[in-house]
Amino acid sequence: MKRAIGLSLFLVAAGSGSAQAYTCSISADPLAFGQYDPITGAQVDGASEVSVSCSLLGLVSLLVSYEISLDPGTGGSYHPRALSSATDTLDYNLYVDTARTEIWGDGTDDTATVTDSYTLGVLTVTRYYPVYGRVFADQNVAAGVYDDTITATVEF
C-alpha cells in the first residue's frame, strides 16, 4: 500500500544592514520536494533559490558585500531539520552545494553561509543562489502534508 506524503518548504526572507551607501533585499522561492514514499524509503531531493537585489543610494559605483544565512526552521535544529505534520516529523536538510554535503545555516554548528561581493553600478543587480534540499531515506511516517518554514536573511 502506497502512502502519499506531500512535502513543502516555505522560505521567507528578512534583511538587515547598517547605514550603508547601498541597500539589499532578499526573496526566496518555495521548495517543493514532491512526494515521499516510506515503503520504498528512497530519499527525495529538491531545489529552489534565494535571490538578493542590491541598489546604490546616490552613488555611481561601489563594492557591495553580503552574507546569506538560513535559520534551522521550526524544528530548531540544523542536524537534521524537520518537516512536520500534525503527528510526525520527517528529517531533511538544506545545502549550499549540489552534492548536498555543506548544510546551509548561519555559520554555527558546522553550517555554512553564502557570501558574495561585487562592484555595483547605477542599476539594481539581482543575483540568484540555489538551495538544494534532501529528505532522508528510510523514514517510516504516516501519510500527510509535511512542511517547515525557513527564514533566509541577508546581512550587508
Secondary structure, 3 states (H helix, E strand, C coil): CCCCEEEEEEEEEEEECCCCCEEEEEEECCEEEEECCCCCCCCEEEEEEEEEEEEECCCCCEEEEEEEEECCCCCCCCCCEEEECCCCEEEEEEECCCCCCCEECCCCCCCECEEEEEEECCCCEEEEEEEEEEECCCCCCCCEEEEEEEEEEEEC
